[in-house]
Amino acid sequence: MADLFEETERLKIRFIRAYERLHELGKITAEELDEVIDALDRLDELTEEELAEKLGRFRRLEKEEGAPS
């Protein structure tokens, strides 16, 4: 069980770093970054729908970059 927890924490850190990079590049605001970090910190408290709502809106970045949807 500890391995699962540690892996989850590593993934959270990777996500946070990726969103920090988006903020550095001016792709998201500081407020959006704070919302992402809050959502990831509360991952166990959010439903799948709530998480999809909070993080799903960043799909626009894929479209802006020309990535396939």
PQR file of N, CA, C, O and H, with PARSE charges and radii, in Angstrom:
ATOM      1  N   MET A   1       0.817  -1.191   0.000 -0.4000 1.5000
ATOM      2  CA  MET A   1       0.000   0.000   0.000 -0.0000 2.0000
ATOM      3  C   MET A   1       0.864   1.258   0.000  0.5500 1.7000
ATOM      4  O   MET A   1       0.514   2.254  -0.634 -0.5500 1.4000
ATOM      5  N   ALA A   2       1.975   1.215   0.701 -0.4000 1.5000
ATOM      6  CA  ALA A   2       2.877   2.370   0.739 -0.0000 2.0000
ATOM      7  C   ALA A   2       3.431   2.661  -0.651  0.5500 1.7000
ATOM      8  O   ALA A   2       3.638   3.821  -1.008 -0.5500 1.4000
ATOM      9  H   ALA A   2       2.259   0.406   1.216  0.4000 1.0000
ATOM     10  N   ASP A   3       3.672   1.614  -1.434 -0.4000 1.5000
ATOM     11  CA  ASP A   3       4.181   1.818  -2.782 -0.0000 2.0000
ATOM     12  C   ASP A   3       3.177   2.579  -3.637  0.5500 1.7000
ATOM     13  O   ASP A   3       3.566   3.447  -4.419 -0.5500 1.4000
ATOM     14  H   ASP A   3       3.504   0.672  -1.144  0.4000 1.0000
ATOM     15  N   LEU A   4       1.904   2.267  -3.502 -0.4000 1.5000
ATOM     16  CA  LEU A   4       0.856   2.953  -4.242 -0.0000 2.0000
ATOM     17  C   LEU A   4       0.795   4.416  -3.832  0.5500 1.7000
ATOM     18  O   LEU A   4       0.674   5.298  -4.682 -0.5500 1.4000
ATOM     19  H   LEU A   4       1.589   1.561  -2.867  0.4000 1.0000
ATOM     20  N   PHE A   5       0.877   4.674  -2.538 -0.4000 1.5000
ATOM     21  CA  PHE A   5       0.874   6.041  -2.035 -0.0000 2.0000
ATOM     22  C   PHE A   5       2.057   6.822  -2.592  0.5500 1.7000
ATOM     23  O   PHE A   5       1.895   7.946  -3.067 -0.5500 1.4000
ATOM     24  H   PHE A   5       0.975   3.957  -1.847  0.4000 1.0000
ATOM     25  N   GLU A   6       3.246   6.229  -2.533 -0.4000 1.5000
ATOM     26  CA  GLU A   6       4.448   6.900  -3.027 -0.0000 2.0000
ATOM     27  C   GLU A   6       4.362   7.177  -4.524  0.5500 1.7000
ATOM     28  O   GLU A   6       4.780   8.238  -4.988 -0.5500 1.4000
ATOM     29  H   GLU A   6       3.378   5.316  -2.147  0.4000 1.0000
ATOM     30  N   GLU A   7       3.823   6.229  -5.274 -0.4000 1.5000
ATOM     31  CA  GLU A   7       3.677   6.423  -6.712 -0.0000 2.0000
ATOM     32  C   GLU A   7       2.677   7.536  -7.011  0.5500 1.7000
ATOM     33  O   GLU A   7       2.884   8.343  -7.918 -0.5500 1.4000
ATOM     34  H   GLU A   7       3.484   5.367  -4.897  0.4000 1.0000
ATOM     35  N   THR A   8       1.604   7.570  -6.247 -0.4000 1.5000
ATOM     36  CA  THR A   8       0.607   8.635  -6.419 -0.0000 2.0000
ATOM     37  C   THR A   8       1.225   9.993  -6.125  0.5500 1.7000
ATOM     38  O   THR A   8       0.980  10.953  -6.855 -0.5500 1.4000
ATOM     39  H   THR A   8       1.436   6.914  -5.511  0.4000 1.0000
ATOM     40  N   GLU A   9       2.007  10.084  -5.086 -0.4000 1.5000
ATOM     41  CA  GLU A   9       2.665  11.347  -4.744 -0.0000 2.0000
ATOM     42  C   GLU A   9       3.650  11.770  -5.837  0.5500 1.7000
ATOM     43  O   GLU A   9       3.744  12.954  -6.161 -0.5500 1.4000
ATOM     44  H   GLU A   9       2.206   9.304  -4.493  0.4000 1.0000
ATOM     45  N   ARG A  10       4.375  10.818  -6.399 -0.4000 1.5000
ATOM     46  CA  ARG A  10       5.299  11.132  -7.498 -0.0000 2.0000
ATOM     47  C   ARG A  10       4.542  11.668  -8.707  0.5500 1.7000
ATOM     48  O   ARG A  10       4.981  12.620  -9.351 -0.5500 1.4000
ATOM     49  H   ARG A  10       4.299   9.857  -6.135  0.4000 1.0000
ATOM     50  N   LEU A  11       3.407  11.053  -9.008 -0.4000 1.5000
ATOM     51  CA  LEU A  11       2.594  11.515 -10.134 -0.0000 2.0000
ATOM     52  C   LEU A  11       2.052  12.915  -9.889  0.5500 1.7000
ATOM     53  O   LEU A  11       2.020  13.741 -10.802 -0.5500 1.4000
ATOM     54  H   LEU A  11       3.050  10.280  -8.484  0.4000 1.0000
ATOM     55  N   LYS A  12       1.625  13.184  -8.658 -0.4000 1.5000
ATOM     56  CA  LYS A  12       1.150  14.528  -8.319 -0.0000 2.0000
ATOM     57  C   LYS A  12       2.253  15.554  -8.551  0.5500 1.7000
ATOM     58  O   LYS A  12       2.007  16.621  -9.114 -0.5500 1.4000
ATOM     59  H   LYS A  12       1.651  12.514  -7.917  0.4000 1.0000
ATOM     60  N   ILE A  13       3.458  15.234  -8.119 -0.4000 1.5000
ATOM     61  CA  ILE A  13       4.591  16.150  -8.291 -0.0000 2.0000
ATOM     62  C   ILE A  13       4.859  16.394  -9.771  0.5500 1.7000
ATOM     63  O   ILE A  13       5.142  17.523 -10.170 -0.5500 1.4000
ATOM     64  H   ILE A  13       3.658  14.368  -7.661  0.4000 1.0000
ATOM     65  N   ARG A  14       4.774  15.355 -10.582 -0.4000 1.5000
ATOM     66  CA  ARG A  14       4.993  15.507 -12.024 -0.0000 2.0000
ATOM     67  C   ARG A  14       3.918  16.383 -12.655  0.5500 1.7000
ATOM     68  O   ARG A  14       4.216  17.236 -13.491 -0.5500 1.4000
ATOM     69  H   ARG A  14       4.544  14.437 -10.258  0.4000 1.0000
ATOM     70  N   PHE A  15       2.673  16.171 -12.256 -0.4000 1.5000
ATOM     71  CA  PHE A  15       1.593  17.011 -12.765 -0.0000 2.0000
ATOM     72  C   PHE A  15       1.802  18.462 -12.355  0.5500 1.7000
ATOM     73  O   PHE A  15       1.677  19.368 -13.179 -0.5500 1.4000
ATOM     74  H   PHE A  15       2.431  15.478 -11.577  0.4000 1.0000
ATOM     75  N   ILE A  16       2.117  18.681 -11.092 -0.4000 1.5000
ATOM     76  CA  ILE A  16       2.326  20.046 -10.606 -0.0000 2.0000
ATOM     77  C   ILE A  16       3.459  20.706 -11.369  0.5500 1.7000
ATOM     78  O   ILE A  16       3.343  21.865 -11.767 -0.5500 1.4000
ATOM     79  H   ILE A  16       2.218  17.945 -10.423  0.4000 1.0000
ATOM     80  N   ARG A  17       4.538  19.996 -11.576 -0.4000 1.5000
ATOM     81  CA  ARG A  17       5.677  20.571 -12.315 -0.0000 2.0000
ATOM     82  C   ARG A  17       5.276  20.912 -13.752  0.5500 1.7000
ATOM     83  O   ARG A  17       5.683  21.944 -14.285 -0.5500 1.4000
ATOM     84  H   ARG A  17       4.632  19.055 -11.253  0.4000 1.0000
ATOM     85  N   ALA A  18       4.486  20.053 -14.367 -0.4000 1.5000
ATOM     86  CA  ALA A  18       4.036  20.322 -15.741 -0.0000 2.0000
ATOM     87  C   ALA A  18       3.175  21.582 -15.788  0.5500 1.7000
ATOM     88  O   ALA A  18       3.328  22.409 -16.687 -0.5500 1.4000
ATOM     89  H   ALA A  18       4.155  19.215 -13.933  0.4000 1.0000
ATOM     90  N   TYR A  19       2.273  21.728 -14.824 -0.4000 1.5000
ATOM     91  CA  TYR A  19       1.425  22.918 -14.805 -0.0000 2.0000
ATOM     92  C   TYR A  19       2.216  24.162 -14.420  0.5500 1.7000
ATOM     93  O   TYR A  19       1.904  25.257 -14.888 -0.5500 1.4000
ATOM     94  H   TYR A  19       2.148  21.056 -14.094  0.4000 1.0000
ATOM     95  N   GLU A  20       3.241  24.014 -13.569 -0.4000 1.5000
ATOM     96  CA  GLU A  20       4.126  25.148 -13.272 -0.0000 2.0000
ATOM     97  C   GLU A  20       4.826  25.612 -14.542  0.5500 1.7000
ATOM     98  O   GLU A  20       4.994  26.810 -14.771 -0.5500 1.4000
ATOM     99  H   GLU A  20       3.495  23.125 -13.189  0.4000 1.0000
ATOM    100  N   ARG A  21       5.226  24.660 -15.352 -0.4000 1.5000
ATOM    101  CA  ARG A  21       5.877  24.995 -16.628 -0.0000 2.0000
ATOM    102  C   ARG A  21       4.905  25.738 -17.549  0.5500 1.7000
ATOM    103  O   ARG A  21       5.288  26.706 -18.206 -0.5500 1.4000
ATOM    104  H   ARG A  21       5.089  23.687 -15.166  0.4000 1.0000
ATOM    105  N   LEU A  22       3.658  25.289 -17.595 -0.4000 1.5000
ATOM    106  CA  LEU A  22       2.655  25.994 -18.394 -0.0000 2.0000
ATOM    107  C   LEU A  22       2.479  27.429 -17.902  0.5500 1.7000
ATOM    108  O   LEU A  22       2.305  28.353 -18.697 -0.5500 1.4000
ATOM    109  H   LEU A  22       3.347  24.503 -17.061  0.4000 1.0000
ATOM    110  N   HIS A  23       2.528  27.599 -16.589 -0.4000 1.5000
ATOM    111  CA  HIS A  23       2.424  28.952 -16.025 -0.0000 2.0000
ATOM    112  C   HIS A  23       3.637  29.789 -16.423  0.5500 1.7000
ATOM    113  O   HIS A  23       3.494  30.950 -16.805 -0.5500 1.4000
ATOM    114  H   HIS A  23       2.669  26.848 -15.944  0.4000 1.0000
ATOM    115  N   GLU A  24       4.825  29.205 -16.335 -0.4000 1.5000
ATOM    116  CA  GLU A  24       6.043  29.916 -16.727 -0.0000 2.0000
ATOM    117  C   GLU A  24       5.985  30.357 -18.186  0.5500 1.7000
ATOM    118  O   GLU A  24       6.492  31.420 -18.542 -0.5500 1.4000
ATOM    119  H   GLU A  24       4.942  28.261 -16.025  0.4000 1.0000
ATOM    120  N   LEU A  25       5.368  29.537 -19.021 -0.4000 1.5000
ATOM    121  CA  LEU A  25       5.249  29.843 -20.451 -0.0000 2.0000
ATOM    122  C   LEU A  25       4.097  30.799 -20.754  0.5500 1.7000
ATOM    123  O   LEU A  25       3.898  31.206 -21.899 -0.5500 1.4000
ATOM    124  H   LEU A  25       4.956  28.673 -18.732  0.4000 1.0000
ATOM    125  N   GLY A  26       3.346  31.149 -19.721 -0.4000 1.5000
ATOM    126  CA  GLY A  26       2.231  32.066 -19.908 -0.0000 2.0000
ATOM    127  C   GLY A  26       0.976  31.415 -20.472  0.5500 1.7000
ATOM    128  O   GLY A  26       0.069  32.104 -20.938 -0.5500 1.4000
ATOM    129  H   GLY A  26       3.507  30.818 -18.791  0.4000 1.0000
ATOM    130  N   LYS A  27       0.925  30.103 -20.429 -0.4000 1.5000
ATOM    131  CA  LYS A  27      -0.228  29.371 -20.968 -0.0000 2.0000
ATOM    132  C   LYS A  27      -1.388  29.320 -19.983  0.5500 1.7000
ATOM    133  O   LYS A  27      -2.544  29.221 -20.394 -0.5500 1.4000
ATOM    134  H   LYS A  27       1.662  29.543 -20.050  0.4000 1.0000
ATOM    135  N   ILE A  28      -1.090  29.386 -18.679 -0.4000 1.5000
ATOM    136  CA  ILE A  28      -2.137  29.419 -17.659 -0.0000 2.0000
ATOM    137  C   ILE A  28      -1.789  30.517 -16.658  0.5500 1.7000
ATOM    138  O   ILE A  28      -0.630  30.907 -16.517 -0.5500 1.4000
ATOM    139  H   ILE A  28      -0.151  29.467 -18.345  0.4000 1.0000
ATOM    140  N   THR A  29      -2.811  31.002 -15.971 -0.4000 1.5000
ATOM    141  CA  THR A  29      -2.609  32.062 -14.985 -0.0000 2.0000
ATOM    142  C   THR A  29      -2.170  31.480 -13.645  0.5500 1.7000
ATOM    143  O   THR A  29      -2.230  30.269 -13.429 -0.5500 1.4000
ATOM    144  H   THR A  29      -3.752  30.685 -16.086  0.4000 1.0000
ATOM    145  N   ALA A  30      -1.731  32.354 -12.760 -0.4000 1.5000
ATOM    146  CA  ALA A  30      -1.360  31.929 -11.411 -0.0000 2.0000
ATOM    147  C   ALA A  30      -2.579  31.352 -10.695  0.5500 1.7000
ATOM    148  O   ALA A  30      -2.458  30.391  -9.937 -0.5500 1.4000
ATOM    149  H   ALA A  30      -1.682  33.337 -12.936  0.4000 1.0000
ATOM    150  N   GLU A  31      -3.749  31.936 -10.934 -0.4000 1.5000
ATOM    151  CA  GLU A  31      -4.979  31.426 -10.314 -0.0000 2.0000
ATOM    152  C   GLU A  31      -5.285  30.012 -10.810  0.5500 1.7000
ATOM    153  O   GLU A  31      -5.662  29.145 -10.022 -0.5500 1.4000
ATOM    154  H   GLU A  31      -3.847  32.717 -11.551  0.4000 1.0000
ATOM    155  N   GLU A  32      -5.125  29.781 -12.102 -0.4000 1.5000
ATOM    156  CA  GLU A  32      -5.360  28.443 -12.652 -0.0000 2.0000
ATOM    157  C   GLU A  32      -4.368  27.441 -12.067  0.5500 1.7000
ATOM    158  O   GLU A  32      -4.741  26.313 -11.744 -0.5500 1.4000
ATOM    159  H   GLU A  32      -4.818  30.485 -12.743  0.4000 1.0000
ATOM    160  N   LEU A  33      -3.117  27.847 -11.931 -0.4000 1.5000
ATOM    161  CA  LEU A  33      -2.109  26.974 -11.332 -0.0000 2.0000
ATOM    162  C   LEU A  33      -2.491  26.623  -9.903  0.5500 1.7000
ATOM    163  O   LEU A  33      -2.390  25.466  -9.497 -0.5500 1.4000
ATOM    164  H   LEU A  33      -2.815  28.764 -12.193  0.4000 1.0000
ATOM    165  N   ASP A  34      -2.927  27.617  -9.141 -0.4000 1.5000
ATOM    166  CA  ASP A  34      -3.358  27.366  -7.763 -0.0000 2.0000
ATOM    167  C   ASP A  34      -4.526  26.391  -7.714  0.5500 1.7000
ATOM    168  O   ASP A  34      -4.579  25.530  -6.835 -0.5500 1.4000
ATOM    169  H   ASP A  34      -3.008  28.557  -9.471  0.4000 1.0000
ATOM    170  N   GLU A  35      -5.464  26.518  -8.650 -0.4000 1.5000
ATOM    171  CA  GLU A  35      -6.613  25.616  -8.695 -0.0000 2.0000
ATOM    172  C   GLU A  35      -6.174  24.180  -8.996  0.5500 1.7000
ATOM    173  O   GLU A  35      -6.704  23.233  -8.416 -0.5500 1.4000
ATOM    174  H   GLU A  35      -5.421  27.218  -9.364  0.4000 1.0000
ATOM    175  N   VAL A  36      -5.220  24.023  -9.890 -0.4000 1.5000
ATOM    176  CA  VAL A  36      -4.710  22.689 -10.223 -0.0000 2.0000
ATOM    177  C   VAL A  36      -4.031  22.075  -9.005  0.5500 1.7000
ATOM    178  O   VAL A  36      -4.280  20.918  -8.665 -0.5500 1.4000
ATOM    179  H   VAL A  36      -4.789  24.792 -10.362  0.4000 1.0000
ATOM    180  N   ILE A  37      -3.185  22.842  -8.362 -0.4000 1.5000
ATOM    181  CA  ILE A  37      -2.477  22.339  -7.181 -0.0000 2.0000
ATOM    182  C   ILE A  37      -3.475  21.955  -6.093  0.5500 1.7000
ATOM    183  O   ILE A  37      -3.326  20.920  -5.443 -0.5500 1.4000
ATOM    184  H   ILE A  37      -2.983  23.782  -8.638  0.4000 1.0000
ATOM    185  N   ASP A  38      -4.497  22.797  -5.895 -0.4000 1.5000
ATOM    186  CA  ASP A  38      -5.521  22.480  -4.900 -0.0000 2.0000
ATOM    187  C   ASP A  38      -6.246  21.191  -5.259  0.5500 1.7000
ATOM    188  O   ASP A  38      -6.477  20.347  -4.394 -0.5500 1.4000
ATOM    189  H   ASP A  38      -4.618  23.638  -6.422  0.4000 1.0000
ATOM    190  N   ALA A  39      -6.606  21.033  -6.523 -0.4000 1.5000
ATOM    191  CA  ALA A  39      -7.306  19.813  -6.963 -0.0000 2.0000
ATOM    192  C   ALA A  39      -6.437  18.585  -6.742  0.5500 1.7000
ATOM    193  O   ALA A  39      -6.926  17.555  -6.278 -0.5500 1.4000
ATOM    194  H   ALA A  39      -6.419  21.719  -7.226  0.4000 1.0000
ATOM    195  N   LEU A  40      -5.162  18.684  -7.068 -0.4000 1.5000
ATOM    196  CA  LEU A  40      -4.268  17.539  -6.887 -0.0000 2.0000
ATOM    197  C   LEU A  40      -4.048  17.239  -5.407  0.5500 1.7000
ATOM    198  O   LEU A  40      -3.918  16.076  -5.024 -0.5500 1.4000
ATOM    199  H   LEU A  40      -4.766  19.521  -7.445  0.4000 1.0000
ATOM    200  N   ASP A  41      -4.006  18.271  -4.579 -0.4000 1.5000
ATOM    201  CA  ASP A  41      -3.867  18.060  -3.137 -0.0000 2.0000
ATOM    202  C   ASP A  41      -5.103  17.391  -2.544  0.5500 1.7000
ATOM    203  O   ASP A  41      -5.012  16.656  -1.562 -0.5500 1.4000
ATOM    204  H   ASP A  41      -4.112  19.215  -4.890  0.4000 1.0000
ATOM    205  N   ARG A  42      -6.258  17.654  -3.152 -0.4000 1.5000
ATOM    206  CA  ARG A  42      -7.517  17.104  -2.648 -0.0000 2.0000
ATOM    207  C   ARG A  42      -8.013  15.943  -3.505  0.5500 1.7000
ATOM    208  O   ARG A  42      -9.206  15.642  -3.517 -0.5500 1.4000
ATOM    209  H   ARG A  42      -6.332  18.251  -3.951  0.4000 1.0000
ATOM    210  N   LEU A  43      -7.116  15.306  -4.204 -0.4000 1.5000
ATOM    211  CA  LEU A  43      -7.454  14.242  -5.145 -0.0000 2.0000
ATOM    212  C   LEU A  43      -8.377  13.187  -4.535  0.5500 1.7000
ATOM    213  O   LEU A  43      -9.316  12.733  -5.188 -0.5500 1.4000
ATOM    214  H   LEU A  43      -6.147  15.550  -4.194  0.4000 1.0000
ATOM    215  N   ASP A  44      -8.118  12.802  -3.308 -0.4000 1.5000
ATOM    216  CA  ASP A  44      -8.922  11.768  -2.660 -0.0000 2.0000
ATOM    217  C   ASP A  44     -10.320  12.256  -2.295  0.5500 1.7000
ATOM    218  O   ASP A  44     -11.222  11.446  -2.081 -0.5500 1.4000
ATOM    219  H   ASP A  44      -7.355  13.170  -2.777  0.4000 1.0000
ATOM    220  N   GLU A  45     -10.505  13.565  -2.223 -0.4000 1.5000
ATOM    221  CA  GLU A  45     -11.795  14.129  -1.822 -0.0000 2.0000
ATOM    222  C   GLU A  45     -12.714  14.392  -3.010  0.5500 1.7000
ATOM    223  O   GLU A  45     -13.931  14.473  -2.840 -0.5500 1.4000
ATOM    224  H   GLU A  45      -9.772  14.223  -2.397  0.4000 1.0000
ATOM    225  N   LEU A  46     -12.157  14.524  -4.197 -0.4000 1.5000
ATOM    226  CA  LEU A  46     -12.937  14.892  -5.374 -0.0000 2.0000
ATOM    227  C   LEU A  46     -13.496  13.666  -6.083  0.5500 1.7000
ATOM    228  O   LEU A  46     -12.867  12.608  -6.121 -0.5500 1.4000
ATOM    229  H   LEU A  46     -11.169  14.458  -4.335  0.4000 1.0000
ATOM    230  N   THR A  47     -14.682  13.829  -6.638 -0.4000 1.5000
ATOM    231  CA  THR A  47     -15.232  12.767  -7.479 -0.0000 2.0000
ATOM    232  C   THR A  47     -14.533  12.830  -8.835  0.5500 1.7000
ATOM    233  O   THR A  47     -13.860  13.811  -9.153 -0.5500 1.4000
ATOM    234  H   THR A  47     -15.193  14.688  -6.607  0.4000 1.0000
ATOM    235  N   GLU A  48     -14.697  11.796  -9.610 -0.4000 1.5000
ATOM    236  CA  GLU A  48     -14.125  11.794 -10.961 -0.0000 2.0000
ATOM    237  C   GLU A  48     -14.655  12.963 -11.772  0.5500 1.7000
ATOM    238  O   GLU A  48     -13.911  13.591 -12.525 -0.5500 1.4000
ATOM    239  H   GLU A  48     -15.243  10.999  -9.352  0.4000 1.0000
ATOM    240  N   GLU A  49     -15.937  13.254 -11.620 -0.4000 1.5000
ATOM    241  CA  GLU A  49     -16.562  14.345 -12.363 -0.0000 2.0000
ATOM    242  C   GLU A  49     -15.976  15.695 -11.966  0.5500 1.7000
ATOM    243  O   GLU A  49     -15.699  16.534 -12.824 -0.5500 1.4000
ATOM    244  H   GLU A  49     -16.542  12.744 -11.008  0.4000 1.0000
ATOM    245  N   GLU A  50     -15.788  15.904 -10.655 -0.4000 1.5000
ATOM    246  CA  GLU A  50     -15.212  17.158 -10.184 -0.0000 2.0000
ATOM    247  C   GLU A  50     -13.781  17.328 -10.698  0.5500 1.7000
ATOM    248  O   GLU A  50     -13.387  18.416 -11.117 -0.5500 1.4000
ATOM    249  H   GLU A  50     -16.013  15.222  -9.958  0.4000 1.0000
ATOM    250  N   LEU A  51     -13.025  16.257 -10.662 -0.4000 1.5000
ATOM    251  CA  LEU A  51     -11.651  16.317 -11.146 -0.0000 2.0000
ATOM    252  C   LEU A  51     -11.624  16.599 -12.650  0.5500 1.7000
ATOM    253  O   LEU A  51     -10.833  17.420 -13.115 -0.5500 1.4000
ATOM    254  H   LEU A  51     -13.345  15.373 -10.322  0.4000 1.0000
ATOM    255  N   ALA A  52     -12.478  15.927 -13.400 -0.4000 1.5000
ATOM    256  CA  ALA A  52     -12.550  16.153 -14.845 -0.0000 2.0000
ATOM    257  C   ALA A  52     -12.939  17.598 -15.146  0.5500 1.7000
ATOM    258  O   ALA A  52     -12.424  18.201 -16.087 -0.5500 1.4000
ATOM    259  H   ALA A  52     -13.120  15.260 -13.022  0.4000 1.0000
ATOM    260  N   GLU A  53     -13.849  18.153 -14.342 -0.4000 1.5000
ATOM    261  CA  GLU A  53     -14.268  19.540 -14.539 -0.0000 2.0000
ATOM    262  C   GLU A  53     -13.118  20.500 -14.279  0.5500 1.7000
ATOM    263  O   GLU A  53     -12.903  21.443 -15.040 -0.5500 1.4000
ATOM    264  H   GLU A  53     -14.267  17.663 -13.577  0.4000 1.0000
ATOM    265  N   LYS A  54     -12.381  20.257 -13.201 -0.4000 1.5000
ATOM    266  CA  LYS A  54     -11.293  21.162 -12.839 -0.0000 2.0000
ATOM    267  C   LYS A  54     -10.113  21.082 -13.800  0.5500 1.7000
ATOM    268  O   LYS A  54      -9.536  22.106 -14.167 -0.5500 1.4000
ATOM    269  H   LYS A  54     -12.556  19.491 -12.582  0.4000 1.0000
ATOM    270  N   LEU A  55      -9.755  19.872 -14.205 -0.4000 1.5000
ATOM    271  CA  LEU A  55      -8.576  19.713 -15.058 -0.0000 2.0000
ATOM    272  C   LEU A  55      -8.927  19.645 -16.545  0.5500 1.7000
ATOM    273  O   LEU A  55      -8.093  19.950 -17.397 -0.5500 1.4000
ATOM    274  H   LEU A  55     -10.223  19.040 -13.907  0.4000 1.0000
ATOM    275  N   GLY A  56     -10.151  19.248 -16.851 -0.4000 1.5000
ATOM    276  CA  GLY A  56     -10.554  19.080 -18.240 -0.0000 2.0000
ATOM    277  C   GLY A  56     -10.554  20.361 -19.042  0.5500 1.7000
ATOM    278  O   GLY A  56     -10.387  20.331 -20.261 -0.5500 1.4000
ATOM    279  H   GLY A  56     -10.829  19.000 -16.159  0.4000 1.0000
ATOM    280  N   ARG A  57     -10.740  21.481 -18.377 -0.4000 1.5000
ATOM    281  CA  ARG A  57     -10.774  22.746 -19.121 -0.0000 2.0000
ATOM    282  C   ARG A  57      -9.420  23.101 -19.734  0.5500 1.7000
ATOM    283  O   ARG A  57      -9.342  23.963 -20.609 -0.5500 1.4000
ATOM    284  H   ARG A  57     -10.876  21.505 -17.387  0.4000 1.0000
ATOM    285  N   PHE A  58      -8.368  22.449 -19.283 -0.4000 1.5000
ATOM    286  CA  PHE A  58      -7.051  22.724 -19.846 -0.0000 2.0000
ATOM    287  C   PHE A  58      -6.817  21.982 -21.152  0.5500 1.7000
ATOM    288  O   PHE A  58      -5.750  22.101 -21.754 -0.5500 1.4000
ATOM    289  H   PHE A  58      -8.432  21.748 -18.572  0.4000 1.0000
ATOM    290  N   ARG A  59      -7.810  21.218 -21.591 -0.4000 1.5000
ATOM    291  CA  ARG A  59      -7.724  20.548 -22.894 -0.0000 2.0000
ATOM    292  C   ARG A  59      -7.576  21.573 -24.012  0.5500 1.7000
ATOM    293  O   ARG A  59      -7.085  21.255 -25.095 -0.5500 1.4000
ATOM    294  H   ARG A  59      -8.677  21.122 -21.101  0.4000 1.0000
ATOM    295  N   ARG A  60      -8.006  22.811 -23.742 -0.4000 1.5000
ATOM    296  CA  ARG A  60      -7.868  23.865 -24.758 -0.0000 2.0000
ATOM    297  C   ARG A  60      -6.411  24.062 -25.137  0.5500 1.7000
ATOM    298  O   ARG A  60      -6.111  24.480 -26.256 -0.5500 1.4000
ATOM    299  H   ARG A  60      -8.405  23.070 -22.862  0.4000 1.0000
ATOM    300  N   LEU A  61      -5.505  23.765 -24.220 -0.4000 1.5000
ATOM    301  CA  LEU A  61      -4.081  23.927 -24.505 -0.0000 2.0000
ATOM    302  C   LEU A  61      -3.637  22.965 -25.597  0.5500 1.7000
ATOM    303  O   LEU A  61      -2.793  23.308 -26.425 -0.5500 1.4000
ATOM    304  H   LEU A  61      -5.749  23.425 -23.311  0.4000 1.0000
ATOM    305  N   GLU A  62      -4.201  21.769 -25.600 -0.4000 1.5000
ATOM    306  CA  GLU A  62      -3.885  20.795 -26.657 -0.0000 2.0000
ATOM    307  C   GLU A  62      -4.298  21.353 -28.004  0.5500 1.7000
ATOM    308  O   GLU A  62      -3.550  21.268 -28.978 -0.5500 1.4000
ATOM    309  H   GLU A  62      -4.887  21.491 -24.928  0.4000 1.0000
ATOM    310  N   LYS A  63      -5.483  21.918 -28.055 -0.4000 1.5000
ATOM    311  CA  LYS A  63      -6.004  22.464 -29.309 -0.0000 2.0000
ATOM    312  C   LYS A  63      -5.180  23.637 -29.791  0.5500 1.7000
ATOM    313  O   LYS A  63      -4.935  23.782 -30.988 -0.5500 1.4000
ATOM    314  H   LYS A  63      -6.091  21.986 -27.264  0.4000 1.0000
ATOM    315  N   GLU A  64      -4.747  24.483 -28.851 -0.4000 1.5000
ATOM    316  CA  GLU A  64      -3.917  25.639 -29.210 -0.0000 2.0000
ATOM    317  C   GLU A  64      -2.581  25.198 -29.787  0.5500 1.7000
ATOM    318  O   GLU A  64      -2.035  25.850 -30.677 -0.5500 1.4000
ATOM    319  H   GLU A  64      -4.945  24.365 -27.878  0.4000 1.0000
ATOM    320  N   GLU A  65      -2.060  24.096 -29.282 -0.4000 1.5000
ATOM    321  CA  GLU A  65      -0.765  23.603 -29.727 -0.0000 2.0000
ATOM    322  C   GLU A  65      -0.888  22.730 -30.977  0.5500 1.7000
ATOM    323  O   GLU A  65       0.118  22.297 -31.539 -0.5500 1.4000
ATOM    324  H   GLU A  65      -2.503  23.566 -28.559  0.4000 1.0000
ATOM    325  N   GLY A  66      -2.124  22.476 -31.406 -0.4000 1.5000
ATOM    326  CA  GLY A  66      -2.322  21.662 -32.595 -0.0000 2.0000
ATOM    327  C   GLY A  66      -2.240  20.169 -32.362  0.5500 1.7000
ATOM    328  O   GLY A  66      -2.118  19.395 -33.311 -0.5500 1.4000
ATOM    329  H   GLY A  66      -2.941  22.828 -30.950  0.4000 1.0000
ATOM    330  N   ALA A  67      -2.305  19.761 -31.113 -0.4000 1.5000
ATOM    331  CA  ALA A  67      -2.259  18.331 -30.799 -0.0000 2.0000
ATOM    332  C   ALA A  67      -3.590  17.699 -31.137  0.5500 1.7000
ATOM    333  O   ALA A  67      -4.627  18.356 -31.046 -0.5500 1.4000
ATOM    334  H   ALA A  67      -2.404  20.390 -30.342  0.4000 1.0000
ATOM    335  N   PRO A  68      -3.582  16.452 -31.519 -0.5600 1.5000
ATOM    336  CA  PRO A  68      -4.850  15.778 -31.819  0.2800 2.0000
ATOM    337  C   PRO A  68      -5.704  15.644 -30.570  0.5500 1.7000
ATOM    338  O   PRO A  68      -5.177  15.429 -29.478 -0.5500 1.4000
ATOM    339  N   SER A  69      -7.034  15.769 -30.720 -0.4000 1.5000
ATOM    340  CA  SER A  69      -7.915  15.652 -29.550 -0.0000 2.0000
ATOM    341  C   SER A  69      -8.545  14.295 -29.453  0.5500 1.7000
ATOM    342  O   SER A  69      -9.312  14.036 -28.525 -0.5500 1.4000
ATOM    343  H   SER A  69      -7.463  15.944 -31.606  0.4000 1.0000
TER
END
